[in-house]
Amino acid sequence: MSNVQQMLKHIEEGNMNQAEKYLKSIKETGTDEEIFTSAEELHQLGFLLEAKELYEQLIQSYPDEGELKILLSEVYLDLDQEDEAIFQLDTIMETDPDYPRALLLLADLYQMQGLIEVSERKLQEAKEILPDEPIIDFALGELYSASGNYVDAIKYYRTVLNQGHETIAGNNIHGRLAEVLSSAGEFEEALPHYDQALEEHLEINTLFGFGFTAYKAGHYRKAIEIFLKLKDIDPEFHSLYLYLGRAYEQEEDVKQALETVKAGLKVDEFNKELYQFGGKIALKSGEEALAEDYFRNALALDPGYIDAAITLNKLLLHQKRFEDVLEISKQIEKEGDPDPSIYWDMAIAYQHIEQYSQALKYYELAYNDLKNNLEFLEEYGYFLIEEGKRDEAAQIFHSLLKEDPTNEEWILLLERFENE
């Protein structure tokens, strides 16, 4: 049994002292082949420092051997020593047959460091050397996809498929292409690629992407079918419930939409968007108490959740619960930078509880952002009339007439002001 085999045997048996003796012997008297084999085996077993020392020993004998530098760089990466890895890779000569491989590794390293343009240059240089190498086209697709350049990502993924490769390094190219097409808003084009990806391998994230894309493409029945399949496979996949509920809503199946919300909240009780959606569906079902409960739960999870506050306020205004409107709105105001519609809600609430100076304050706060909202302007104008501020009210109604010059009620109102 060779020293290498003896070393590996003792490692497997946990006899580390004996393994170290054989490793020492390999370092001192082993052939280059034994040192190389030991380095590879130790790297795979996770003995990174030992593998590093062996590769460094070999590089002293073969300083221009690109493959050794690449293998050492991979050990450095596993040791989180990126700068050392880059240094080794940068010393590989352009004439070395492993130079394109070094460029690919450098591209990965620079991408990890956020240096996207440098990474791109390395990959494009590799492509100039090996223009028909699918792994390079795949790497370019991955880089452009990660950086949000979907047009180029689509181009390179399609190139890989056109070369006859549907899988690269365990990655399904149809699935990758489907994802970037969907991200680019090309939903219809993405659907057949999702189909092909799932034919090769049923993977739940891909299945979710398929359902989401079908939903965005307006194929709501298809989306429901896909999400239900995903739910059967993994009912704990909490992201599916919001979009399954929305698909049911689009199909005007409010009952199933609400049941989906309830099921989803059992899986994920901290999903503010699901509570918000559930509140809207509960309102459609006429269940105002349940809707309020859902909206309040959403706000409990995120006190600054504007959408939940706005929809809850509308419900409370409908129910004439003006103090509750103020409670919700003040909480949003406390969180900072509220939506102007929150100020409008506060103005209405203060007006109804006869705190007119406060109502005026919040109408004025809302005005700059809502001065093109005809409903707001009309309400504000009538409030100003009640407060005796006819000049200000006249300005508001003149603004309204610019948008709707034939409104007889506003015309008569302004004529009355002029005659009084």
C-alpha positions as CSV (number, residue, x, y, z in Angstrom):
1,M,0.0,0.0,0.0
2,S,1.5,3.4,-1.0
3,N,2.1,6.3,1.4
4,V,-0.9,8.1,-0.1
5,Q,-3.2,5.2,0.4
6,Q,-1.9,4.7,4.0
7,M,-2.5,8.4,4.7
8,L,-6.0,8.3,3.4
9,K,-6.7,5.0,5.3
10,H,-5.7,6.5,8.6
11,I,-7.7,9.7,7.9
12,E,-10.8,7.6,7.3
13,E,-10.2,5.7,10.5
14,G,-9.6,8.8,12.5
15,N,-5.9,8.0,13.3
16,M,-4.7,11.6,12.6
17,N,-1.2,11.1,14.2
18,Q,-0.5,8.2,11.8
19,A,-1.9,10.2,8.9
20,E,0.4,13.1,9.6
21,K,3.4,10.8,9.6
22,Y,2.6,9.6,6.1
23,L,1.8,13.1,5.0
24,K,5.3,14.2,6.3
25,S,6.9,11.4,4.4
26,I,5.0,12.3,1.2
27,K,6.2,15.9,1.5
28,E,9.8,14.9,2.0
29,T,10.3,11.9,-0.3
30,G,7.1,11.5,-2.3
31,T,7.1,11.7,-6.1
32,D,5.4,14.7,-7.8
33,E,2.5,12.5,-8.7
34,E,2.1,11.4,-5.1
35,I,2.2,15.0,-3.9
36,F,-0.3,16.0,-6.5
37,T,-2.7,13.1,-5.7
38,S,-2.4,13.8,-2.0
39,A,-3.2,17.5,-2.5
40,E,-6.3,16.7,-4.6
41,E,-7.6,14.1,-2.0
42,L,-6.9,16.4,1.0
43,H,-8.7,19.3,-0.7
44,Q,-11.8,17.1,-1.3
45,L,-11.7,15.9,2.3
46,G,-11.5,19.5,3.6
47,F,-7.9,19.5,4.8
48,L,-7.3,22.9,3.2
49,L,-4.1,24.0,4.8
50,E,-2.4,20.7,4.1
51,A,-3.6,20.8,0.4
52,K,-2.3,24.4,0.1
53,E,1.1,23.4,1.4
54,L,1.4,20.6,-1.1
55,Y,0.3,22.7,-4.1
56,E,2.7,25.4,-3.1
57,Q,5.5,22.8,-2.9
58,L,4.6,21.6,-6.5
59,I,4.5,25.2,-7.8
60,Q,8.1,25.7,-6.6
61,S,9.1,22.9,-9.0
62,Y,6.7,23.9,-11.8
63,P,6.4,27.7,-11.5
64,D,4.7,28.1,-14.9
65,E,2.1,25.3,-14.6
66,G,-1.3,27.0,-14.9
67,E,-3.3,24.0,-13.7
68,L,-1.4,23.9,-10.3
69,K,-2.1,27.7,-9.8
70,I,-5.8,27.2,-10.6
71,L,-6.0,24.3,-8.1
72,L,-4.2,26.3,-5.5
73,S,-6.5,29.3,-6.1
74,E,-9.5,27.1,-5.5
75,V,-8.0,26.1,-2.1
76,Y,-7.4,29.8,-1.4
77,L,-11.1,30.5,-2.2
78,D,-12.2,27.8,0.2
79,L,-10.0,29.4,2.8
80,D,-11.7,32.8,2.1
81,Q,-8.4,34.2,0.9
82,E,-9.6,35.9,-2.3
83,D,-6.7,38.2,-2.8
84,E,-4.2,35.3,-2.7
85,A,-6.4,33.5,-5.3
86,I,-6.5,36.5,-7.6
87,F,-2.7,36.8,-7.3
88,Q,-2.1,33.2,-8.4
89,L,-4.6,33.5,-11.3
90,D,-3.1,36.7,-12.5
91,T,0.3,35.0,-12.9
92,I,-1.0,32.4,-15.4
93,M,0.4,33.2,-18.8
94,E,-1.9,33.9,-21.8
95,T,-0.3,31.1,-23.7
96,D,-1.1,28.6,-21.0
97,P,-4.0,26.2,-22.1
98,D,-5.6,26.8,-18.7
99,Y,-5.7,30.6,-19.2
100,P,-9.4,30.7,-20.2
101,R,-10.2,28.7,-17.1
102,A,-8.3,31.2,-15.0
103,L,-10.3,34.0,-16.6
104,L,-13.5,32.3,-15.6
105,L,-12.4,32.0,-12.0
106,L,-11.3,35.6,-12.0
107,A,-14.6,36.7,-13.4
108,D,-16.4,34.8,-10.5
109,L,-14.1,36.5,-8.0
110,Y,-14.6,40.0,-9.3
111,Q,-18.3,39.4,-9.5
112,M,-18.3,38.4,-5.8
113,Q,-16.5,41.6,-5.0
114,G,-19.1,43.6,-6.9
115,L,-16.7,44.6,-9.8
116,I,-19.2,43.7,-12.5
117,E,-17.4,45.5,-15.4
118,V,-14.1,43.8,-14.6
119,S,-15.8,40.5,-14.4
120,E,-17.4,41.1,-17.8
121,R,-14.1,42.0,-19.3
122,K,-12.6,38.7,-18.1
123,L,-15.4,36.7,-19.6
124,Q,-15.4,38.6,-22.9
125,E,-11.6,37.9,-23.1
126,A,-12.3,34.2,-22.5
127,K,-14.9,34.2,-25.2
128,E,-12.5,35.8,-27.7
129,I,-10.2,32.8,-27.1
130,L,-12.9,30.2,-27.1
131,P,-15.8,31.7,-29.0
132,D,-17.9,28.5,-29.1
133,E,-17.4,27.3,-25.5
134,P,-20.8,27.0,-23.9
135,I,-19.6,27.3,-20.3
136,I,-18.4,30.9,-21.2
137,D,-21.7,31.8,-22.7
138,F,-23.4,30.4,-19.6
139,A,-21.2,32.4,-17.3
140,L,-22.0,35.6,-19.3
141,G,-25.7,34.8,-19.0
142,E,-25.3,34.3,-15.2
143,L,-23.4,37.6,-14.9
144,Y,-25.9,39.6,-16.9
145,S,-28.8,38.0,-15.1
146,A,-27.3,38.8,-11.6
147,S,-26.6,42.4,-12.6
148,G,-30.2,42.9,-14.0
149,N,-29.1,43.2,-17.7
150,Y,-31.8,40.8,-18.9
151,V,-31.5,41.6,-22.6
152,D,-27.9,40.3,-22.7
153,A,-28.6,37.5,-20.3
154,I,-31.4,36.2,-22.6
155,K,-29.0,36.5,-25.6
156,Y,-26.3,34.3,-24.0
157,Y,-28.7,31.7,-22.5
158,R,-30.3,31.3,-25.9
159,T,-26.8,30.9,-27.4
160,V,-26.2,28.0,-25.0
161,L,-29.5,26.4,-26.1
162,N,-28.7,26.9,-29.7
163,Q,-25.4,25.1,-29.2
164,G,-27.5,22.1,-28.1
165,H,-26.8,22.3,-24.4
166,E,-29.9,22.3,-22.1
167,T,-27.8,21.7,-18.9
168,I,-24.6,23.3,-17.8
169,A,-22.9,22.4,-14.6
170,G,-26.1,21.0,-13.3
171,N,-28.1,24.2,-14.2
172,N,-31.1,23.9,-16.4
173,I,-30.8,26.5,-19.1
174,H,-34.5,26.5,-19.9
175,G,-35.1,27.3,-16.3
176,R,-32.5,30.1,-16.3
177,L,-33.9,31.6,-19.5
178,A,-37.5,31.4,-18.2
179,E,-36.5,33.3,-15.1
180,V,-34.8,36.2,-17.0
181,L,-37.6,36.4,-19.6
182,S,-40.1,36.7,-16.7
183,S,-37.9,39.3,-15.0
184,A,-37.8,41.2,-18.2
185,G,-41.6,41.2,-18.5
186,E,-41.6,38.7,-21.4
187,F,-44.1,36.5,-19.6
188,E,-45.6,34.7,-22.7
189,E,-42.1,33.9,-24.0
190,A,-41.1,32.6,-20.6
191,L,-43.9,30.1,-20.2
192,P,-42.8,27.4,-22.7
193,H,-39.3,27.5,-21.2
194,Y,-40.7,26.9,-17.7
195,D,-42.6,23.9,-19.2
196,Q,-39.4,22.4,-20.6
197,A,-37.4,23.1,-17.5
198,L,-40.0,21.3,-15.4
199,E,-40.1,18.3,-17.8
200,E,-36.4,17.8,-17.1
201,H,-36.6,18.3,-13.3
202,L,-39.5,19.2,-11.0
203,E,-38.1,21.9,-8.7
204,I,-40.3,23.9,-6.4
205,N,-38.7,27.3,-7.0
206,T,-39.0,26.8,-10.8
207,L,-42.6,25.7,-10.3
208,F,-43.4,28.9,-8.3
209,G,-41.8,31.0,-11.0
210,F,-44.0,29.2,-13.6
211,G,-47.1,30.0,-11.6
212,F,-46.1,33.6,-11.0
213,T,-45.3,34.1,-14.7
214,A,-48.6,32.5,-15.7
215,Y,-50.3,34.9,-13.3
216,K,-48.5,38.0,-14.7
217,A,-49.4,36.8,-18.2
218,G,-53.0,36.8,-17.3
219,H,-53.5,33.0,-17.4
220,Y,-55.2,32.9,-14.1
221,R,-56.7,29.4,-14.4
222,K,-53.2,28.1,-15.4
223,A,-51.6,29.9,-12.5
224,I,-54.2,28.4,-10.0
225,E,-53.4,24.9,-11.4
226,I,-49.7,25.4,-11.0
227,F,-49.9,26.9,-7.5
228,L,-52.2,24.1,-6.3
229,K,-49.7,21.6,-7.6
230,L,-47.0,23.4,-5.7
231,K,-49.2,23.5,-2.6
232,D,-49.6,19.7,-2.8
233,I,-45.9,19.2,-3.0
234,D,-44.9,21.7,-0.4
235,P,-47.7,23.3,1.6
236,E,-45.1,25.3,3.6
237,F,-44.0,27.2,0.6
238,H,-45.6,30.4,2.0
239,S,-45.0,32.7,-1.0
240,L,-47.5,30.8,-3.2
241,Y,-50.6,31.8,-1.1
242,L,-50.7,35.5,-2.0
243,Y,-50.5,34.8,-5.7
244,L,-52.9,31.9,-5.6
245,G,-55.3,34.2,-3.7
246,R,-54.8,36.9,-6.3
247,A,-55.4,34.5,-9.1
248,Y,-58.7,33.4,-7.5
249,E,-59.6,37.1,-7.1
250,Q,-59.0,37.6,-10.9
251,E,-61.3,34.7,-11.6
252,E,-63.9,36.3,-9.3
253,D,-63.8,33.4,-6.9
254,V,-63.8,35.5,-3.8
255,K,-64.6,32.6,-1.5
256,Q,-61.6,30.6,-2.6
257,A,-59.4,33.7,-2.4
258,L,-60.4,34.1,1.2
259,E,-59.9,30.4,2.0
260,T,-56.4,30.7,0.5
261,V,-55.6,33.6,2.7
262,K,-56.7,31.7,5.8
263,A,-54.6,28.7,4.8
264,G,-51.6,30.9,4.0
265,L,-51.7,32.7,7.4
266,K,-51.6,29.3,9.1
267,V,-48.3,28.7,7.3
268,D,-46.9,32.3,7.7
269,E,-48.6,34.4,10.4
270,F,-46.0,37.2,9.8
271,N,-46.9,37.9,6.2
272,K,-48.1,41.5,6.2
273,E,-49.0,41.5,2.5
274,L,-51.2,38.4,2.9
275,Y,-53.0,40.2,5.8
276,Q,-53.5,43.3,3.6
277,F,-54.8,41.2,0.7
278,G,-57.0,39.2,3.0
279,G,-58.5,42.4,4.3
280,K,-59.4,43.6,0.8
281,I,-60.9,40.2,0.0
282,A,-62.8,40.1,3.3
283,L,-64.3,43.5,2.4
284,K,-65.4,42.0,-1.0
285,S,-67.1,39.2,1.0
286,G,-68.9,41.7,3.2
287,E,-66.9,40.6,6.3
288,E,-66.0,44.0,7.7
289,A,-64.9,42.8,11.1
290,L,-62.6,40.2,9.6
291,A,-61.2,42.8,7.2
292,E,-60.4,45.2,10.1
293,D,-58.7,42.4,12.0
294,Y,-56.5,41.6,9.0
295,F,-55.6,45.3,8.4
296,R,-54.7,45.7,12.0
297,N,-52.6,42.6,12.0
298,A,-50.7,44.0,9.0
299,L,-50.1,47.3,10.8
300,A,-49.0,45.4,14.0
301,L,-46.3,43.7,11.8
302,D,-45.3,47.0,10.2
303,P,-46.6,50.2,11.9
304,G,-45.6,52.2,8.9
305,Y,-47.5,50.1,6.4
306,I,-49.2,52.8,4.3
307,D,-51.4,50.5,2.2
308,A,-52.9,48.8,5.2
309,A,-53.5,52.2,6.9
310,I,-55.2,53.7,3.9
311,T,-57.5,50.7,3.4
312,L,-58.3,50.5,7.1
313,N,-59.0,54.2,7.2
314,K,-61.5,53.9,4.3
315,L,-63.3,51.2,6.2
316,L,-63.4,53.2,9.4
317,L,-64.6,56.4,7.6
318,H,-67.3,54.3,6.1
319,Q,-68.3,53.2,9.6
320,K,-68.0,56.8,10.8
321,R,-65.4,55.8,13.4
322,F,-63.5,59.1,13.2
323,E,-61.5,58.7,16.4
324,D,-60.2,55.4,15.2
325,V,-59.2,57.0,11.9
326,L,-57.2,59.5,13.8
327,E,-55.5,56.8,15.9
328,I,-54.4,54.9,12.9
329,S,-53.3,58.1,11.0
330,K,-51.3,59.5,13.9
331,Q,-49.4,56.2,14.1
332,I,-48.5,56.5,10.4
333,E,-47.6,60.2,10.9
334,K,-45.4,59.2,13.8
335,E,-43.5,56.8,11.5
336,G,-42.6,59.7,9.2
337,D,-43.4,60.9,5.7
338,P,-47.0,59.6,5.4
339,D,-48.9,59.4,2.2
340,P,-50.9,62.6,1.5
341,S,-54.1,60.5,1.5
342,I,-53.5,59.9,5.3
343,Y,-53.6,63.7,5.8
344,W,-56.8,63.8,3.8
345,D,-58.3,61.1,6.1
346,M,-57.2,63.1,9.1
347,A,-58.8,66.3,7.7
348,I,-62.1,64.5,7.2
349,A,-62.0,62.9,10.6
350,Y,-61.3,66.2,12.4
351,Q,-64.0,67.9,10.3
352,H,-66.6,65.4,11.5
353,I,-65.6,65.7,15.2
354,E,-65.8,69.5,14.8
355,Q,-62.1,70.2,15.3
356,Y,-62.0,72.6,12.4
357,S,-58.6,74.2,12.9
358,Q,-57.0,70.8,12.9
359,A,-59.1,69.8,9.8
360,L,-57.8,72.9,8.0
361,K,-54.2,72.1,9.0
362,Y,-54.4,68.6,7.4
363,Y,-56.3,69.8,4.3
364,E,-53.4,72.2,3.8
365,L,-50.8,69.5,4.3
366,A,-52.5,67.3,1.8
367,Y,-53.1,70.1,-0.8
368,N,-49.7,70.2,-2.5
369,D,-49.7,66.5,-3.3
370,L,-53.4,66.2,-4.1
371,K,-54.1,69.5,-5.9
372,N,-54.8,67.5,-9.1
373,N,-57.2,65.2,-7.4
374,L,-60.7,66.5,-8.2
375,E,-62.5,64.7,-5.4
376,F,-60.1,66.1,-2.8
377,L,-60.3,69.6,-4.3
378,E,-64.1,69.6,-4.2
379,E,-64.2,68.4,-0.6
380,Y,-61.6,70.9,0.4
381,G,-63.4,73.7,-1.4
382,Y,-66.7,73.0,0.4
383,F,-64.9,72.8,3.7
384,L,-63.4,76.3,3.1
385,I,-66.9,77.6,2.4
386,E,-68.1,76.3,5.7
387,E,-65.1,78.0,7.4
388,G,-66.0,81.3,5.8
389,K,-62.9,81.3,3.6
390,R,-64.7,82.2,0.4
391,D,-61.7,83.7,-1.5
392,E,-59.7,80.5,-0.9
393,A,-62.7,78.4,-1.8
394,A,-63.2,80.4,-5.1
395,Q,-59.6,79.7,-6.1
396,I,-60.2,76.0,-5.5
397,F,-63.4,75.9,-7.6
398,H,-61.7,77.9,-10.4
399,S,-59.1,75.2,-10.5
400,L,-61.8,72.6,-10.7
401,L,-63.5,74.3,-13.6
402,K,-60.3,74.2,-15.6
403,E,-60.5,70.4,-15.4
404,D,-64.3,70.3,-15.9
405,P,-65.5,73.5,-17.5
406,T,-69.1,72.3,-17.9
407,N,-69.8,71.5,-14.2
408,E,-73.0,73.5,-13.5
409,E,-72.8,73.1,-9.8
410,W,-69.4,74.8,-9.6
411,I,-70.3,77.5,-12.2
412,L,-73.4,78.4,-10.1
413,L,-71.4,78.4,-6.9
414,L,-68.9,80.9,-8.3
415,E,-71.6,83.1,-9.8
416,R,-73.2,83.2,-6.4
417,F,-69.9,84.3,-4.8
418,E,-69.6,87.1,-7.4
419,N,-73.1,88.4,-6.7
420,E,-72.8,88.4,-2.9
